[in-house]
Amino acid sequence: MIDNLLADFFKIRKTPFFLLHLLIPLLGIFIFFSYQVIAQHSGNLMMISFCQVLSLVYPIVAAWLTNIVINQEIEAGGGFFLLSARSRSSALLSKLFYLLIGGLLACFIAVFGYHLLNFLLVASYQFSFFQVGQLFLFVFGCSIFQYFLHMSLCLKLGEHVSFGVAALEFLLAALMMTSLGEILWIVVSSAWGMRLIRLMGTDFTGDVLLKFIPFPLIILLILVITVLMGVILFAIMRSWEGRTNEE
């Protein structure tokens, strides 16, 4: 496992992978806070909106970063090093380690960086560190499914399919924020983070789904679906013989 981690580090450092995990959250903070100052919106409202937008774009970001990692292997003899790895599970875990740790740190920078700016510069801002921690957990926790999904798609079908699915997820997540998604959002993974953040912003009231499913059960359901996607990913990796379509 250590050998895989070291090998992947040397591979990934030659790509924009690490730089993107720093630039994307900083750019997001700059754009949103600039808009907040110009439009003079409430810091509390913008904190909720900022985290919702993070969740909205996460499928595209996850697809982008996952494809950087996987395409490196595909370009090296059609995935020869993955196909010939002594332990494919270990090789996959190594790549997931960098994706998830990178995503965790990037999400932390984005959420807590935006919180810090509001805390220091906006007098009416009221979010506590604990509340922002909940927002952070909602954004990142719900994004783990996206990494599993898009790694599976990239391995089997390639980057075009992965980005196509990410675009569809983006549109569905936006649709699930309307009245059409009051109950259906639980089956649309890209809408999980946005809806959970919305629930927090309204003190867990006003969502039709909560009339049928208790909030802890919703969290458990999301966790179970995410774990199942992870199991599917490892099953795909164990039987993987290269992409089924050539780009």
C-alpha positions, 0 to 999 in steps of 0.5 A: 500500500505504501509503495502504491501511495508513493508511486501515485504521489509521483505520478499525480504531482506532474499533473495540476491535481494538487494545484486545482485543490487549492485554486478551486476553493480560493477562486470560489471564495473570491467570486462569492465574497465579491458578489456578497459585498457588491450586492450587500447580501446577508452573510448568513444567507450567502454562507448557506448559498455558498455551500449549496453551490459547492454541492451543486458543482461537486459532480463536475469537479469530482469527474474532472479530478477523477479523470486526471487520476485515471487517465494517467493510467489509461495513457500508460499502456491502456492501464497496464500498471492497474491491470498488472498490479499485485493487488488491484484493491490496494492500487484503487485504495491509493488513488481514492486516498488522494482523491478523498483527502484532496477533496476533504482539504479543498472542501475545508478550505472553501467552507471554513475560508468563507466562514472566516471572511464573514466572521472577520468582516461581516458584523451581522454574521451569526454562524458558529464554528459548530454550525459551519462544521455541519455544513462542511460535513454535509458538503463533503460527506455527500460528495464521496458517492460522486468520487465512487461513481465517476471513478467507476464510469471513468474506468469502464466508459471513459471521460466523455461518459463521466462528464456527460453524467456529471452534467446530467447530475448538475441539471437534476440537482438544480431541478431537485431544489424546486417543488418537484424535488420535495420527495424525489431528492433522496434518490438523486445523489447530486442533490443530497448536499444541497437539500441537507444544507437547505434543511439546516438553513430552515432549522429542519422544517419545511421539507415534505420528505421529513414527514415520511422519513425521520432525518436520522434515517435519511442520513443512514440511507445516504450512508448505505447507498454510498457504501454500496457504490463503493462496493460496486467500484471495487467489484468493477476494479477486480474484474476490470480488463480495460475500458469497454470503449476506446476514445 
